[in-house]
Amino acid sequence: MTSSTAGGRLVGVTGVTGGLGGRVARRLADAGVAQRLLARDPARVPDLAGSTVGAMGDGYHDADAMRSALAGVHTLFLVSGGEAADRRDAHVTAVDAAVDAGVAHIVYVSFLGAGPEATFTFARDHWHTEEHIKTRGVPYTMLRDSLYLDVWPHFVGADGVVRGPAGTGRFGGVTRDDIADVATTVLAASSSGDTSHEGRTYDLTGPASISLAEVAAELTIACGQMITYEAETLDQAYASRSAYGAPDWMVTGWVTTYAAIATGELDVVTPTVNELTGHDPMSLAEFLARYPAEVDHLRPT
Ligand SMILES: NC(=O)c1ccc[n+]([C@@H]2O[C@H](COP(=O)([O-])OP(=O)(O)OC[C@H]3O[C@@H](n4cnc5c(N)ncnc54)[C@H](OP(=O)(O)O)[C@@H]3O)[C@@H](O)[C@H]2O)c1
């Protein structure tokens, strides 16, 4: 997986077996940036030119494996870990391992409006991680992503209804493709010695703010089956999700995703994707046109 054409300071990419990190790794390979692909399961790492593989052991919790995997890495793309009760600890361990390994720049995938009192409870974890990175004094870039547009086809119930306590709120959702384009810009610059993105926090949104009624209307057009939105109260939202048997912290995370739309905290649109990539971010309609298979499960049978 090595290539004589790949160059620059070494970039370490996490999450390469997932949607965002996988996109970033492919883009960096296309750009000829030397990278180490970090994964818990090295057998699932994509085969990309200019890359080597770093085994992360048990993942962000595994300080020893992280330090070894990061040896020689200049810039780390740190994809936030899967939601877990101890996610803050996992992120702290990963950041500390990176600093110990001599990483010179951490590019962290955070969330729009990350803060200690954010309505969306998982955004509080992101704020905690951001603060820890700053405390360690390592140069950083925070990519504060809005809600992914990609996920909405998969939030539709079997009855064709999107339900949640979002009221009539709006949000400036963004696609993983556009976040990956921004991340590639930042990482490639860092790899080439350009420090202009260090110390920056970027709010990354789509081109417009949309309501869940508008999301349902776009899904209806894309799949040819009526999709609707029904606003729940908070009590209804907790009750309708109790059947999944998930732990309280997870159910709260799910419910507060919608509640943060209702409060207006996610009603934010920035020009940052365009400023950093030179192209406009995709709307939900454009995303659904580019990826029609995303609504295959919603089409009339
Ligand atoms: N803005 C939003 O709306 C939104 C929505 C969903 C998620 N997110 C966040 O964005 C992140 C990336 O999104 P995605 O679509 O790429 O998610 P994804 O497709 O589920 O991929 C997650 C990636 O992170 C890795 N990972 C998860 N937990 C880890 C850990 N503890 N240690 C090491 N690696 C770990 C996974 O590795 P394995 O293959 O080994 O599991 C996988 O490669 C998510 O992890 C989540 O934190 C944001």
The ligand as a Gaussian input file, in Angstrom:
#p B3LYP/6-31G(d) Opt

LIG

0 1
 N      -22.923000      15.121000      12.867000
 C      -23.746000      14.070000      12.898000
 O      -24.953000      14.166000      12.575000
 C      -23.256000      12.741000      13.306000
 C      -24.090000      11.641000      13.104000
 C      -23.597000      10.397000      13.442000
 C      -22.328000      10.277000      13.980000
 N      -21.543000      11.364000      14.166000
 C      -20.182000      11.255000      14.721000
 O      -19.280000      11.295000      13.619000
 C      -18.398000      10.163000      13.684000
 C      -18.027000       9.702000      12.309000
 O      -19.196000       9.442000      11.577000
 P      -19.242000       8.234000      10.552000
 O      -20.451000       8.432000       9.755000
 O      -17.938000       8.052000       9.885000
 O      -19.481000       7.006000      11.570000
 P      -19.297000       5.455000      11.251000
 O      -19.531000       5.169000       9.809000
 O      -20.113000       4.741000      12.272000
 O      -17.743000       5.193000      11.536000
 C      -17.187000       5.381000      12.814000
 C      -15.716000       5.075000      12.714000
 O      -15.096000       5.390000      13.966000
 C      -14.424000       4.201000      14.450000
 N      -14.570000       4.185000      15.902000
 C      -15.710000       4.280000      16.614000
 N      -15.447000       4.197000      17.922000
 C      -14.101000       4.037000      18.033000
 C      -13.222000       3.872000      19.131000
 N      -13.678000       3.858000      20.401000
 N      -11.891000       3.720000      18.891000
 C      -11.429000       3.729000      17.622000
 N      -12.213000       3.873000      16.528000
 C      -13.536000       4.026000      16.739000
 C      -15.149000       3.043000      13.800000
 O      -14.285000       1.916000      13.784000
 P      -14.866000       0.386000      13.759000
 O      -15.148000       0.088000      12.312000
 O      -13.745000      -0.407000      14.338000
 O      -16.100000       0.362000      14.606000
 C      -15.420000       3.608000      12.414000
 O      -14.275000       3.529000      11.604000
 C      -19.165000       9.127000      14.499000
 O      -18.284000       8.217000      15.114000
 C      -19.929000      10.000000      15.486000
 O      -19.114000      10.308000      16.599000
 C      -21.986000      12.589000      13.830000

